[in-house]
């Protein structure tokens, strides 16, 4: 049996997929990847279904060792340094870890979460149709908890097809877009302007349940208790201390604080990637614009496979470059993208 | 002739969900309308709606904006919400065992002191209640019950606890509740039930539905221990009784 051993991994790293839906009425939150686009990109590279289970890696580094055979993996999301046995591996590509070799990933740069998908997936038992870890509830597979060094996944052996890269559109810059509501009428004009016009930072105490924001105090018109009602990914609650909490993938299914606004679907993953301590702003958009962006986002996901290109003869090129180095030719070579122009095969 | 129903408020919860709000307060009539709309949407599904989440006074409707837009769905929801609410709902009635006080309900004595009575009196009043599952939320199986007697209304704790036990029966504000898995709570802990309202390895996984009726009865520590083992094995424990 081929296995992928996790030889080191930081906190906030867990198996996640598209999430478990349908039981929010019983208090069971969907969980699932914080950045669905990047999960889908990693799976697309690995040849898997877009929302198949993958490893969501938190801000710190990680290392994965292939045992009992070669394992093909694919990486997307917050970029990191990546290397196998001293060879650098490009981000947003698939790569095959030979039996006994280790893929080492550095810390996340310019984001919080990266995704490591495994070609053919790994063994586990879906719970409510999902492998996603929900540690508070003890759900998730193969481990109902965050990943730890020493964990092993039973995986498929790597296929013989060429490695691939994916060209994602550049991450949108600019403010995180929100649609006001459902309880924006619990706030006066001044409080809403303050919320929209201020700079915010994500607190270090944030997690997959919610991101706590630091900034000016947002005051309520009628106090901070409402009768609990339903929540969505991106609900922005204002609790008693006036510091917003944005509800994330492991949110409670209901909450009793007024929700001033909701992060739009198209920006949720981008928001999830804002590193703690980095300043950002919100911007309100109309429902029409939010829904038009949601449809564009769905189309982007649907068309991800069109963004794949093959990296042919990867290994041959590594040998060619090593030969060149031996021969004293200066080649700094280390990003699969360097070779891409020469070796790209028409699809 | 019954007064015409007032239309609910449609509150956008982002681009993929609508909160259909019938009241701003905890209100049994509003909750009946929530559950009636929820049932209607099960019986007559609207294309593009993925999931509905009933709460005390609103129904959260999750939908796919690539299939239906806010205005179109909102109009349909208002139409459905204005249909008359069936008078006699066929609710299921449950009897749920509770071990009150001691290690099972660490706040019982304090609640009695605060309300100027004895622990036995608090238990008697809590057991006398005929409760209704108004909503299930926050964490799996956490069932919020309406129908708590005025005498037991108490504001929540100043300092919420970060961890309260699985099975906790507690009171907070005008509500009482059954908590299934261990977690944070700001309510006052009166007792514990061995009943699992959520059990992954049991059919059904979730025991209670919004709209169900619940009555509690007292068990001692020894019975609690026995029933707890049976519940862990996947037995229901709670009894369905004829209405």
HADDOCK unambig.tbl for C-alpha pairs under 7 A between the chains (distance, minus, plus):
assign (segid A and resid 22 and name CA) (segid B and resid 51 and name CA) 5.84 0.50 0.50
assign (segid A and resid 24 and name CA) (segid B and resid 53 and name CA) 6.21 0.50 0.50
assign (segid A and resid 25 and name CA) (segid B and resid 52 and name CA) 6.78 0.50 0.50
assign (segid A and resid 25 and name CA) (segid B and resid 53 and name CA) 4.51 0.50 0.50
assign (segid A and resid 25 and name CA) (segid B and resid 54 and name CA) 6.34 0.50 0.50
assign (segid A and resid 25 and name CA) (segid B and resid 136 and name CA) 6.36 0.50 0.50
assign (segid A and resid 25 and name CA) (segid B and resid 137 and name CA) 6.82 0.50 0.50
assign (segid A and resid 26 and name CA) (segid B and resid 136 and name CA) 5.23 0.50 0.50
assign (segid A and resid 26 and name CA) (segid B and resid 137 and name CA) 6.08 0.50 0.50
assign (segid A and resid 26 and name CA) (segid B and resid 140 and name CA) 5.69 0.50 0.50
assign (segid A and resid 26 and name CA) (segid B and resid 141 and name CA) 5.62 0.50 0.50
assign (segid A and resid 27 and name CA) (segid B and resid 136 and name CA) 5.66 0.50 0.50
assign (segid A and resid 27 and name CA) (segid B and resid 137 and name CA) 3.95 0.50 0.50
assign (segid A and resid 27 and name CA) (segid B and resid 138 and name CA) 5.25 0.50 0.50
assign (segid A and resid 27 and name CA) (segid B and resid 139 and name CA) 4.59 0.50 0.50
assign (segid A and resid 27 and name CA) (segid B and resid 140 and name CA) 4.18 0.50 0.50
assign (segid A and resid 27 and name CA) (segid B and resid 141 and name CA) 5.92 0.50 0.50
assign (segid A and resid 27 and name CA) (segid B and resid 142 and name CA) 6.62 0.50 0.50
assign (segid A and resid 28 and name CA) (segid B and resid 139 and name CA) 5.89 0.50 0.50
assign (segid A and resid 28 and name CA) (segid B and resid 140 and name CA) 4.74 0.50 0.50
assign (segid A and resid 179 and name CA) (segid B and resid 14 and name CA) 5.54 0.50 0.50
assign (segid A and resid 181 and name CA) (segid B and resid 11 and name CA) 6.52 0.50 0.50
assign (segid A and resid 181 and name CA) (segid B and resid 12 and name CA) 5.69 0.50 0.50
assign (segid A and resid 181 and name CA) (segid B and resid 13 and name CA) 5.99 0.50 0.50
assign (segid A and resid 182 and name CA) (segid B and resid 11 and name CA) 4.87 0.50 0.50
assign (segid A and resid 182 and name CA) (segid B and resid 12 and name CA) 5.23 0.50 0.50
assign (segid A and resid 182 and name CA) (segid B and resid 13 and name CA) 5.20 0.50 0.50
assign (segid A and resid 227 and name CA) (segid B and resid 25 and name CA) 6.35 0.50 0.50
assign (segid A and resid 227 and name CA) (segid B and resid 26 and name CA) 6.66 0.50 0.50
assign (segid A and resid 229 and name CA) (segid B and resid 55 and name CA) 5.53 0.50 0.50
assign (segid A and resid 229 and name CA) (segid B and resid 58 and name CA) 6.68 0.50 0.50
assign (segid A and resid 230 and name CA) (segid B and resid 53 and name CA) 6.59 0.50 0.50
assign (segid A and resid 230 and name CA) (segid B and resid 55 and name CA) 6.67 0.50 0.50
assign (segid A and resid 230 and name CA) (segid B and resid 60 and name CA) 5.70 0.50 0.50
assign (segid A and resid 252 and name CA) (segid B and resid 138 and name CA) 4.38 0.50 0.50
assign (segid A and resid 252 and name CA) (segid B and resid 139 and name CA) 6.14 0.50 0.50
assign (segid A and resid 253 and name CA) (segid B and resid 137 and name CA) 5.58 0.50 0.50
assign (segid A and resid 253 and name CA) (segid B and resid 138 and name CA) 4.88 0.50 0.50
assign (segid A and resid 253 and name CA) (segid B and resid 139 and name CA) 7.00 0.50 0.50
assign (segid A and resid 254 and name CA) (segid B and resid 137 and name CA) 5.41 0.50 0.50
assign (segid A and resid 254 and name CA) (segid B and resid 138 and name CA) 5.00 0.50 0.50
assign (segid A and resid 255 and name CA) (segid B and resid 138 and name CA) 6.89 0.50 0.50
assign (segid A and resid 262 and name CA) (segid B and resid 13 and name CA) 6.23 0.50 0.50
assign (segid A and resid 262 and name CA) (segid B and resid 14 and name CA) 4.90 0.50 0.50
assign (segid A and resid 263 and name CA) (segid B and resid 14 and name CA) 6.55 0.50 0.50
assign (segid A and resid 264 and name CA) (segid B and resid 14 and name CA) 5.78 0.50 0.50
assign (segid A and resid 264 and name CA) (segid B and resid 15 and name CA) 6.11 0.50 0.50
assign (segid A and resid 265 and name CA) (segid B and resid 15 and name CA) 6.73 0.50 0.50
assign (segid A and resid 287 and name CA) (segid B and resid 15 and name CA) 6.42 0.50 0.50
assign (segid A and resid 290 and name CA) (segid B and resid 15 and name CA) 5.74 0.50 0.50
assign (segid A and resid 291 and name CA) (segid B and resid 15 and name CA) 5.41 0.50 0.50
assign (segid A and resid 291 and name CA) (segid B and resid 65 and name CA) 6.04 0.50 0.50
assign (segid A and resid 294 and name CA) (segid B and resid 65 and name CA) 6.88 0.50 0.50
assign (segid A and resid 295 and name CA) (segid B and resid 65 and name CA) 6.79 0.50 0.50
assign (segid A and resid 295 and name CA) (segid B and resid 66 and name CA) 5.37 0.50 0.50
